[in-house]
Amino acid sequence: MFEVKQFLPQQVCIKCKGCCRFAEKAGPWQPSLLEEEIGIISQSCPAQAAAVQYGTIQLSSFEDYYVCPFLNTAGNRCRIYDVRPFECRLYPFLINKTREGIYLSADLNCPFIKDKAGARELSDYVNYLVSFLSLPVVASAIKRNPRIAADYSQADSKLENLATLVL
């Protein structure tokens, strides 16, 4: 699994109730997994091992929306934080695949991203991520697991394409 330098402090995420909650049971926002993550996550949380199927995390119904089964909704904490999927480690950044190309995008629904818009800190992190995603071992893993790059344009989303990715 890849260690990605985190942009959002964990304490910021815990206070927000946006991540890990979904309007649809299946779609581009449903977390995808790298092949190498499936066994690691299943072993880490055997009670929810069935939630890791078909290269995605199978979402659970909760109130009037869906949640990641690894989310402890009471404490707003991830039960598998140390082994959470690569896609979750990237969020609120996404690998957005459109007809025009593949982009590193940011989900503008994330309050932390909104607060950092235009800040040097965000620009520096985007440069770091572009370099990281371009590393041969990372780019190769993304190519072997194409579902990691999703077309978010069909979803009701507010995205900003930050950089073109060459994978």
Secondary structure, DSSP 8 states (H G I E B T S, - for coil): ------SS-HHHHHH---TTEESSSSSTTS-B--HHHHHHHHHH-GGGGGGEETTEE--EEETTEEE-TTEETTTTEETTGGG--HHHHHTTEEEEE-SS-EEEEEETT-HHHHHHTT-HHHHHHHHHHHHHHHSHHHHHHHHHSGGGSB-GGGSS--EEEEEE---
